Amino acid sequence: MSDISGVELNELEALRVAVKGHPDVDGDRQIDAAPGELDNLKTVANLVELTVYYPDGRTVELNATASEVNKVIPLDNLKAADNLRGRRRNSAPGSD
């Protein structure tokens, strides 16, 4: 059954949709949908996910379009930045 329309779904055509980070839902969820039921959903292209780590241990998840990120963070600086995997440049073991 579609969790959107309640229509019985053909097992070979049913979509499984993961819904993550919805501000009004506690935790991530998954729903079933029929092909075409998401066609009218307005989406954002070139979305960039940012996680801000504060010194007090808090983290905040932000989403912005690539063009908005480029207005704040110079693209050359971003391309030259450390990869998330591995140790940061100029850091000594145990100093993270």
Sequence and secondary structure as in RCSB ss.txt:
>XXXX:A:sequence
MSDISGVELNELEALRVAVKGHPDVDGDRQIDAAPGELDNLKTVANLVELTVYYPDGRTVELNATASEVNKVIPL
DNLKAADNLRGRRRNSAPGSD
>XXXX:A:secstr
  TTT     TTT EEEEE   TTSSS EEEEE TTTTTT    SSEEEEEEE TTS EEEEEEEHHHHHHHS H
HHHHHS  SSS  TT  TT  
